[in-house]
Each structure stands twice: as C-alpha cells, then as structure tokens.
Amino acid sequence: MSMPQLVSAFTLPVLAAAFALTLIRLLRGPSLADAVVALDLMAIIVIGFASHYSVAMGEWVYLDVAVVIALIAFLATVAFAFYIRKRLG
C-alpha cells in the first residue's frame, strides 16, 4: 500500500466520524450558539472532504469549491454575530 492510499484510508473515515459527531452536536445543541459552532465545524469538514477529493483525483477545481464554502461559512458566522448584537442591545 502506497503512502497516498494509506493517508486516504485514514483520512476519509476520520472525516466521516467527525461529520457524524458534529451532526449529533447540531441536533442536540442546547443553544443557538452551539448550532452555529456545529455548522461552522461541518463546513470545515466538508472543506476537508473537498480538498481530499481534489488532491486524490487531481481535480484542482474542487479547491475553488472549498474556498467558496469557507467564505459562506465565514459570512454565516458574521451574520450570527450581528444577530446576537441586535438581540442583546
């Protein structure tokens, strides 16, 4: 087994487990802030999947997808902070 195959065999299950645990946290989170943090983490995990696929398949266009997902996640966090600021005062 070559090194890229070994890394892929380790990386994909770890990302899948992290996504599943984050989904549980999203569904069971007691507050809105927990849900937003879980959604940010899910976006980061999806970026990990897209980056892994991009490198493994040599399709560099998926790195652009990862950047777009990161920008959307950042804007969602900023919108949540704006919402909290408006709600508290």
N, CA, C and O atoms as CSV, one atom per row, in Angstrom:
chain,resi,resn,atom,element,x,y,z
A,1,MET,N,N,0.849,-1.168,0.000
A,1,MET,CA,C,0.000,0.000,0.000
A,1,MET,C,C,0.900,1.238,0.000
A,1,MET,O,O,1.804,1.361,0.827
A,2,SER,N,N,0.641,2.144,-0.933
A,2,SER,CA,C,1.465,3.349,-1.027
A,2,SER,C,C,1.037,4.376,0.021
A,2,SER,O,O,-0.019,4.253,0.641
A,3,MET,N,N,1.862,5.367,0.200
A,3,MET,CA,C,1.595,6.387,1.209
A,3,MET,C,C,0.303,7.175,0.923
A,3,MET,O,O,-0.470,7.391,1.856
A,4,PRO,N,N,0.029,7.615,-0.316
A,4,PRO,CA,C,-1.241,8.313,-0.559
A,4,PRO,C,C,-2.469,7.444,-0.266
A,4,PRO,O,O,-3.477,7.944,0.233
A,5,GLN,N,N,-2.386,6.159,-0.572
A,5,GLN,CA,C,-3.505,5.268,-0.268
A,5,GLN,C,C,-3.674,5.096,1.235
A,5,GLN,O,O,-4.797,5.030,1.735
A,6,LEU,N,N,-2.576,5.025,1.944
A,6,LEU,CA,C,-2.628,4.897,3.398
A,6,LEU,C,C,-3.230,6.146,4.042
A,6,LEU,O,O,-4.063,6.051,4.944
A,7,VAL,N,N,-2.807,7.298,3.577
A,7,VAL,CA,C,-3.354,8.555,4.102
A,7,VAL,C,C,-4.838,8.659,3.786
A,7,VAL,O,O,-5.625,9.088,4.630
A,8,SER,N,N,-5.224,8.273,2.583
A,8,SER,CA,C,-6.634,8.313,2.199
A,8,SER,C,C,-7.461,7.343,3.027
A,8,SER,O,O,-8.581,7.662,3.426
A,9,ALA,N,N,-6.919,6.173,3.286
A,9,ALA,CA,C,-7.640,5.180,4.087
A,9,ALA,C,C,-7.820,5.650,5.524
A,9,ALA,O,O,-8.764,5.229,6.192
A,10,PHE,N,N,-6.942,6.504,6.008
A,10,PHE,CA,C,-7.058,7.037,7.363
A,10,PHE,C,C,-7.919,8.299,7.401
A,10,PHE,O,O,-8.717,8.480,8.321
A,11,THR,N,N,-7.761,9.164,6.411
A,11,THR,CA,C,-8.400,10.477,6.427
A,11,THR,C,C,-9.908,10.405,6.243
A,11,THR,O,O,-10.650,11.054,6.981
A,12,LEU,N,N,-10.366,9.640,5.287
A,12,LEU,CA,C,-11.804,9.613,4.999
A,12,LEU,C,C,-12.647,9.094,6.162
A,12,LEU,O,O,-13.675,9.703,6.459
A,13,PRO,N,N,-12.276,8.008,6.835
A,13,PRO,CA,C,-13.080,7.594,7.997
A,13,PRO,C,C,-13.051,8.602,9.145
A,13,PRO,O,O,-14.047,8.775,9.847
A,14,VAL,N,N,-11.916,9.261,9.334
A,14,VAL,CA,C,-11.839,10.266,10.400
A,14,VAL,C,C,-12.754,11.444,10.079
A,14,VAL,O,O,-13.459,11.935,10.961
A,15,LEU,N,N,-12.751,11.902,8.836
A,15,LEU,CA,C,-13.642,12.994,8.445
A,15,LEU,C,C,-15.104,12.580,8.556
A,15,LEU,O,O,-15.941,13.371,8.991
A,16,ALA,N,N,-15.416,11.351,8.167
A,16,ALA,CA,C,-16.802,10.878,8.270
A,16,ALA,C,C,-17.254,10.787,9.723
A,16,ALA,O,O,-18.379,11.166,10.047
A,17,ALA,N,N,-16.392,10.292,10.593
A,17,ALA,CA,C,-16.741,10.212,12.016
A,17,ALA,C,C,-16.907,11.605,12.611
A,17,ALA,O,O,-17.823,11.837,13.400
A,18,ALA,N,N,-16.040,12.522,12.242
A,18,ALA,CA,C,-16.157,13.894,12.736
A,18,ALA,C,C,-17.452,14.533,12.258
A,18,ALA,O,O,-18.103,15.259,13.010
A,19,PHE,N,N,-17.828,14.268,11.017
A,19,PHE,CA,C,-19.080,14.820,10.488
A,19,PHE,C,C,-20.278,14.249,11.240
A,19,PHE,O,O,-21.211,14.984,11.566
A,20,ALA,N,N,-20.261,12.949,11.518
A,20,ALA,CA,C,-21.371,12.322,12.245
A,20,ALA,C,C,-21.483,12.872,13.661
A,20,ALA,O,O,-22.584,13.169,14.124
A,21,LEU,N,N,-20.364,13.009,14.346
A,21,LEU,CA,C,-20.390,13.553,15.708
A,21,LEU,C,C,-20.842,15.013,15.718
A,21,LEU,O,O,-21.549,15.442,16.630
A,22,THR,N,N,-20.438,15.760,14.718
A,22,THR,CA,C,-20.861,17.155,14.634
A,22,THR,C,C,-22.347,17.257,14.333
A,22,THR,O,O,-23.023,18.152,14.842
A,23,LEU,N,N,-22.858,16.358,13.519
A,23,LEU,CA,C,-24.296,16.348,13.241
A,23,LEU,C,C,-25.089,16.058,14.509
A,23,LEU,O,O,-26.138,16.661,14.741
A,24,ILE,N,N,-24.596,15.148,15.318
A,24,ILE,CA,C,-25.247,14.873,16.608
A,24,ILE,C,C,-25.223,16.122,17.475
A,24,ILE,O,O,-26.220,16.450,18.119
A,25,ARG,N,N,-24.095,16.822,17.496
A,25,ARG,CA,C,-23.997,18.050,18.290
A,25,ARG,C,C,-24.947,19.117,17.764
A,25,ARG,O,O,-25.530,19.872,18.542
A,26,LEU,N,N,-25.101,19.180,16.460
A,26,LEU,CA,C,-26.017,20.152,15.862
A,26,LEU,C,C,-27.454,19.875,16.279
A,26,LEU,O,O,-28.202,20.799,16.598
A,27,LEU,N,N,-27.835,18.616,16.277
A,27,LEU,CA,C,-29.212,18.256,16.601
A,27,LEU,C,C,-29.506,18.334,18.091
A,27,LEU,O,O,-30.646,18.596,18.475
A,28,ARG,N,N,-28.511,18.115,18.936
A,28,ARG,CA,C,-28.729,18.093,20.380
A,28,ARG,C,C,-28.252,19.352,21.091
A,28,ARG,O,O,-28.366,19.453,22.312
A,29,GLY,N,N,-27.722,20.306,20.344
A,29,GLY,CA,C,-27.179,21.514,20.964
A,29,GLY,C,C,-28.236,22.276,21.746
A,29,GLY,O,O,-29.330,22.518,21.235
A,30,PRO,N,N,-27.925,22.656,22.972
A,30,PRO,CA,C,-28.935,23.325,23.792
A,30,PRO,C,C,-29.181,24.780,23.400
A,30,PRO,O,O,-30.221,25.338,23.747
A,31,SER,N,N,-28.258,25.399,22.692
A,31,SER,CA,C,-28.453,26.810,22.365
A,31,SER,C,C,-28.177,27.053,20.883
A,31,SER,O,O,-27.651,26.196,20.173
A,32,LEU,N,N,-28.550,28.245,20.450
A,32,LEU,CA,C,-28.316,28.627,19.066
A,32,LEU,C,C,-26.820,28.753,18.767
A,32,LEU,O,O,-26.374,28.442,17.663
A,33,ALA,N,N,-26.061,29.204,19.744
A,33,ALA,CA,C,-24.609,29.324,19.549
A,33,ALA,C,C,-23.969,27.957,19.299
A,33,ALA,O,O,-23.059,27.836,18.478
A,34,ASP,N,N,-24.446,26.928,20.006
A,34,ASP,CA,C,-23.927,25.573,19.770
A,34,ASP,C,C,-24.220,25.122,18.344
A,34,ASP,O,O,-23.383,24.486,17.703
A,35,ALA,N,N,-25.399,25.449,17.858
A,35,ALA,CA,C,-25.760,25.072,16.493
A,35,ALA,C,C,-24.883,25.792,15.472
A,35,ALA,O,O,-24.472,25.192,14.479
A,36,VAL,N,N,-24.595,27.059,15.703
A,36,VAL,CA,C,-23.754,27.809,14.769
A,36,VAL,C,C,-22.326,27.271,14.769
A,36,VAL,O,O,-21.709,27.145,13.712
A,37,VAL,N,N,-21.806,26.958,15.939
A,37,VAL,CA,C,-20.456,26.382,16.013
A,37,VAL,C,C,-20.428,25.025,15.306
A,37,VAL,O,O,-19.469,24.712,14.601
A,38,ALA,N,N,-21.474,24.222,15.492
A,38,ALA,CA,C,-21.542,22.923,14.820
A,38,ALA,C,C,-21.618,23.095,13.304
A,38,ALA,O,O,-20.982,22.343,12.565
A,39,LEU,N,N,-22.387,24.071,12.836
A,39,LEU,CA,C,-22.459,24.311,11.392
A,39,LEU,C,C,-21.117,24.782,10.836
A,39,LEU,O,O,-20.735,24.392,9.733
A,40,ASP,N,N,-20.403,25.610,11.585
A,40,ASP,CA,C,-19.062,26.023,11.154
A,40,ASP,C,C,-18.127,24.824,11.055
A,40,ASP,O,O,-17.367,24.693,10.096
A,41,LEU,N,N,-18.191,23.960,12.048
A,41,LEU,CA,C,-17.340,22.772,12.027
A,41,LEU,C,C,-17.717,21.846,10.873
A,41,LEU,O,O,-16.844,21.247,10.246
A,42,MET,N,N,-19.013,21.728,10.592
A,42,MET,CA,C,-19.435,20.903,9.458
A,42,MET,C,C,-18.919,21.484,8.146
A,42,MET,O,O,-18.528,20.740,7.247
A,43,ALA,N,N,-18.917,22.800,8.034
A,43,ALA,CA,C,-18.371,23.433,6.832
A,43,ALA,C,C,-16.882,23.129,6.696
A,43,ALA,O,O,-16.400,22.862,5.594
A,44,ILE,N,N,-16.162,23.168,7.794
A,44,ILE,CA,C,-14.728,22.860,7.759
A,44,ILE,C,C,-14.498,21.402,7.364
A,44,ILE,O,O,-13.563,21.099,6.622
A,45,ILE,N,N,-15.339,20.507,7.851
A,45,ILE,CA,C,-15.203,19.092,7.500
A,45,ILE,C,C,-15.506,18.880,6.017
A,45,ILE,O,O,-14.825,18.101,5.351
A,46,VAL,N,N,-16.521,19.566,5.499
A,46,VAL,CA,C,-16.828,19.470,4.067
A,46,VAL,C,C,-15.663,20.024,3.245
A,46,VAL,O,O,-15.346,19.493,2.181
A,47,ILE,N,N,-15.031,21.082,3.732
A,47,ILE,CA,C,-13.840,21.603,3.061
A,47,ILE,C,C,-12.742,20.538,3.053
A,47,ILE,O,O,-12.023,20.390,2.065
A,48,GLY,N,N,-12.617,19.802,4.152
A,48,GLY,CA,C,-11.645,18.707,4.199
A,48,GLY,C,C,-11.950,17.624,3.175
A,48,GLY,O,O,-11.046,17.122,2.507
A,49,PHE,N,N,-13.241,17.260,3.050
A,49,PHE,CA,C,-13.636,16.279,2.037
A,49,PHE,C,C,-13.320,16.787,0.632
A,49,PHE,O,O,-12.758,16.055,-0.183
A,50,ALA,N,N,-13.679,18.036,0.348
A,50,ALA,CA,C,-13.445,18.593,-0.985
A,50,ALA,C,C,-11.951,18.679,-1.286
A,50,ALA,O,O,-11.522,18.385,-2.402
A,51,SER,N,N,-11.171,19.076,-0.305
A,51,SER,CA,C,-9.721,19.167,-0.510
A,51,SER,C,C,-9.106,17.790,-0.734
A,51,SER,O,O,-8.248,17.614,-1.599
A,52,HIS,N,N,-9.550,16.825,0.048
A,52,HIS,CA,C,-9.042,15.462,-0.115
A,52,HIS,C,C,-9.382,14.927,-1.501
A,52,HIS,O,O,-8.526,14.355,-2.175
A,53,TYR,N,N,-10.615,15.111,-1.921
A,53,TYR,CA,C,-11.025,14.635,-3.244
A,53,TYR,C,C,-10.228,15.345,-4.338
A,53,TYR,O,O,-9.805,14.726,-5.315
A,54,SER,N,N,-10.032,16.634,-4.161
A,54,SER,CA,C,-9.295,17.404,-5.154
A,54,SER,C,C,-7.869,16.891,-5.327
A,54,SER,O,O,-7.388,16.734,-6.449
A,55,VAL,N,N,-7.210,16.634,-4.223
A,55,VAL,CA,C,-5.831,16.153,-4.290
A,55,VAL,C,C,-5.782,14.711,-4.786
A,55,VAL,O,O,-4.919,14.363,-5.591
A,56,ALA,N,N,-6.700,13.872,-4.313
A,56,ALA,CA,C,-6.677,12.456,-4.686
A,56,ALA,C,C,-6.964,12.247,-6.170
A,56,ALA,O,O,-6.370,11.375,-6.804
A,57,MET,N,N,-7.872,13.044,-6.720
A,57,MET,CA,C,-8.263,12.862,-8.113
A,57,MET,C,C,-7.529,13.791,-9.082
A,57,MET,O,O,-7.640,13.643,-10.299
A,58,GLY,N,N,-6.791,14.737,-8.540
A,58,GLY,CA,C,-6.092,15.680,-9.405
A,58,GLY,C,C,-7.017,16.696,-10.046
A,58,GLY,O,O,-6.653,17.324,-11.040
A,59,GLU,N,N,-8.196,16.864,-9.496
A,59,GLU,CA,C,-9.174,17.837,-9.993
A,59,GLU,C,C,-9.068,19.095,-9.140
A,59,GLU,O,O,-9.724,19.201,-8.104
A,60,TRP,N,N,-8.262,20.030,-9.564
A,60,TRP,CA,C,-7.962,21.200,-8.738
A,60,TRP,C,C,-9.126,22.175,-8.644
A,60,TRP,O,O,-9.096,23.090,-7.820
A,61,VAL,N,N,-10.148,21.999,-9.467
A,61,VAL,CA,C,-11.301,22.902,-9.424
A,61,VAL,C,C,-12.049,22.779,-8.096
A,61,VAL,O,O,-12.726,23.718,-7.680
A,62,TYR,N,N,-11.934,21.641,-7.437
A,62,TYR,CA,C,-12.631,21.457,-6.165
A,62,TYR,C,C,-12.004,22.274,-5.038
A,62,TYR,O,O,-12.637,22.478,-4.002
A,63,LEU,N,N,-10.800,22.732,-5.219
A,63,LEU,CA,C,-10.224,23.651,-4.235
A,63,LEU,C,C,-10.951,24.990,-4.270
A,63,LEU,O,O,-11.075,25.656,-3.242
A,64,ASP,N,N,-11.431,25.390,-5.444
A,64,ASP,CA,C,-12.256,26.595,-5.532
A,64,ASP,C,C,-13.562,26.408,-4.776
A,64,ASP,O,O,-14.048,27.336,-4.129
A,65,VAL,N,N,-14.121,25.228,-4.855
A,65,VAL,CA,C,-15.343,24.926,-4.105
A,65,VAL,C,C,-15.077,25.042,-2.612
A,65,VAL,O,O,-15.913,25.561,-1.873
A,66,ALA,N,N,-13.938,24.570,-2.167
A,66,ALA,CA,C,-13.584,24.659,-0.749
A,66,ALA,C,C,-13.468,26.112,-0.305
A,66,ALA,O,O,-13.891,26.458,0.797
A,67,VAL,N,N,-12.903,26.956,-1.145
A,67,VAL,CA,C,-12.784,28.375,-0.804
A,67,VAL,C,C,-14.158,29.027,-0.720
A,67,VAL,O,O,-14.402,29.835,0.176
A,68,VAL,N,N,-15.047,28.695,-1.627
A,68,VAL,CA,C,-16.405,29.252,-1.600
A,68,VAL,C,C,-17.145,28.802,-0.340
A,68,VAL,O,O,-17.839,29.603,0.286
A,69,ILE,N,N,-17.005,27.552,0.028
A,69,ILE,CA,C,-17.646,27.057,1.256
A,69,ILE,C,C,-17.091,27.791,2.473
A,69,ILE,O,O,-17.844,28.132,3.386
A,70,ALA,N,N,-15.800,28.034,2.494
A,70,ALA,CA,C,-15.191,28.760,3.610
A,70,ALA,C,C,-15.724,30.185,3.690
A,70,ALA,O,O,-15.997,30.682,4.783
A,71,LEU,N,N,-15.875,30.841,2.555
A,71,LEU,CA,C,-16.412,32.203,2.557
A,71,LEU,C,C,-17.858,32.238,3.029
A,71,LEU,O,O,-18.242,33.132,3.783
A,72,ILE,N,N,-18.655,31.283,2.599
A,72,ILE,CA,C,-20.053,31.229,3.032
A,72,ILE,C,C,-20.137,30.963,4.530
A,72,ILE,O,O,-20.956,31.569,5.220
A,73,ALA,N,N,-19.308,30.072,5.034
A,73,ALA,CA,C,-19.313,29.788,6.475
A,73,ALA,C,C,-18.893,31.018,7.272
A,73,ALA,O,O,-19.456,31.290,8.333
A,74,PHE,N,N,-17.916,31.759,6.775
A,74,PHE,CA,C,-17.492,32.978,7.456
A,74,PHE,C,C,-18.617,34.006,7.476
A,74,PHE,O,O,-18.873,34.628,8.507
A,75,LEU,N,N,-19.284,34.185,6.350
A,75,LEU,CA,C,-20.389,35.143,6.304
A,75,LEU,C,C,-21.537,34.720,7.209
A,75,LEU,O,O,-22.199,35.572,7.802
A,76,ALA,N,N,-21.781,33.438,7.322
A,76,ALA,CA,C,-22.830,32.961,8.230
A,76,ALA,C,C,-22.470,33.261,9.678
A,76,ALA,O,O,-23.342,33.625,10.468
A,77,THR,N,N,-21.216,33.116,10.033
A,77,THR,CA,C,-20.782,33.433,11.395
A,77,THR,C,C,-20.903,34.926,11.675
A,77,THR,O,O,-21.327,35.323,12.761
A,78,VAL,N,N,-20.539,35.745,10.714
A,78,VAL,CA,C,-20.679,37.194,10.879
A,78,VAL,C,C,-22.150,37.572,11.013
A,78,VAL,O,O,-22.495,38.421,11.834
A,79,ALA,N,N,-23.015,36.958,10.223
A,79,ALA,CA,C,-24.445,37.237,10.326
A,79,ALA,C,C,-24.990,36.824,11.686
A,79,ALA,O,O,-25.835,37.518,12.252
A,80,PHE,N,N,-24.520,35.714,12.209
A,80,PHE,CA,C,-24.953,35.290,13.542
A,80,PHE,C,C,-24.487,36.277,14.603
A,80,PHE,O,O,-25.246,36.604,15.515
A,81,ALA,N,N,-23.265,36.751,14.498
A,81,ALA,CA,C,-22.762,37.737,15.459
A,81,ALA,C,C,-23.571,39.029,15.376
A,81,ALA,O,O,-23.859,39.648,16.400
A,82,PHE,N,N,-23.932,39.432,14.178
A,82,PHE,CA,C,-24.763,40.623,14.004
A,82,PHE,C,C,-26.137,40.412,14.631
A,82,PHE,O,O,-26.680,41.317,15.264
A,83,TYR,N,N,-26.692,39.231,14.456
A,83,TYR,CA,C,-27.995,38.907,15.050
A,83,TYR,C,C,-27.928,38.951,16.577
A,83,TYR,O,O,-28.824,39.502,17.217
A,84,ILE,N,N,-26.900,38.389,17.154
A,84,ILE,CA,C,-26.739,38.401,18.615
A,84,ILE,C,C,-26.582,39.835,19.118
A,84,ILE,O,O,-27.152,40.204,20.145
A,85,ARG,N,N,-25.817,40.630,18.401
A,85,ARG,CA,C,-25.617,42.025,18.807
A,85,ARG,C,C,-26.928,42.800,18.776
A,85,ARG,O,O,-27.206,43.584,19.683
A,86,LYS,N,N,-27.730,42.588,17.748
A,86,LYS,CA,C,-29.025,43.266,17.647
A,86,LYS,C,C,-29.977,42.796,18.739
A,86,LYS,O,O,-30.739,43.588,19.291
A,87,ARG,N,N,-29.930,41.517,19.043
A,87,ARG,CA,C,-30.852,40.954,20.025
A,87,ARG,C,C,-30.523,41.408,21.440
A,87,ARG,O,O,-31.425,41.631,22.248
A,88,LEU,N,N,-29.251,41.543,21.739
A,88,LEU,CA,C,-28.856,41.917,23.097
A,88,LEU,C,C,-28.875,43.422,23.342
A,88,LEU,O,O,-28.853,43.854,24.495
A,89,GLY,N,N,-28.915,44.189,22.335
A,89,GLY,CA,C,-28.956,45.618,22.622
A,89,GLY,C,C,-28.570,46.392,21.471
A,89,GLY,O,O,-28.548,47.622,21.533
